[in-house]
Amino acid sequence: MLWQALARLPELQRTMLVLRYYEGRTDPEIAEILGISVGTVKSSIWRSLRRLREDEVLSFGRDEEESFGELVA
């Protein structure tokens, strides 16, 4: 289900989340890889996580914080 939710994100946001949470890259590393500013990385990751928190498929009928917390734990 997480991959389905990630697939609904714009490609650049999805790429940033994969680099951060699956490859363990830092914001400066992500910025360098993608050729964008660190500020853009930070704001895009924040927006991406907000969209995932609001995703109905991931909520399973629970409140946003509870269901999202289980996914990133």
N, C-alpha and C positions, 0 to 999 in steps of 0.2 A: 504494500500500500504506500509506503514511503516513496518508492521509486515512481509510482504513478503520480503522486503529488509533486514530486520534483519535476516530472515530465511536463507538468502544467506551467512551470515557471519559464520565463524567458531564458534562452540558452546561456546568455552571459551570467545571469544570476545562478543558474544551476551549476555552471562551471565553477563559479566562486565557492559555492557551498561544498562541492566535491573536493576542491583543492584544500579548503579549510578543514572539513570534518573527516574526510576519508584519507587525504594525503598528509594532513597535519601541517599544512603550510601556514606561515604567518602572513599578516596583511601586506607587509612590504614585499614578501616573496610573490604573493598573488599579483600585486600591482606590477611587479617587474615582468612576470610571465605574460600577463595580459596587455602590458603596455599602457596602463592607466594609472591614475593617481591613487595613493593610499586612501585618501578621503572618499573617493568613488567606491573603492572596495568596501570600506566600513559602512557607508550608507546603503550600498546595494545588498550587502549581507543582512543588515538590519531589516530592510524592506522584505527581503526573501523570507527571513524567519517569521516576520509578521504575517506574510501571506500563508505560510505553512501552518501557523497557529490558527488562522481563520479557516483553513480548509476543512470542509464538512466531512470528507471521507476519513480524515485522520482523527476527527473528534470522537467517533464511536458513540455519540450521544452524551459525552461527558463535557465538562467545562474545558475551555481552551488550555488553561495552564496545566491541568491534570493530564490530559491526553498528550500534549506536546512534551511535557516533562518525561513521560515514559519513552518517547521516541528518541530523545537525545541523551537519556541516562546511560 
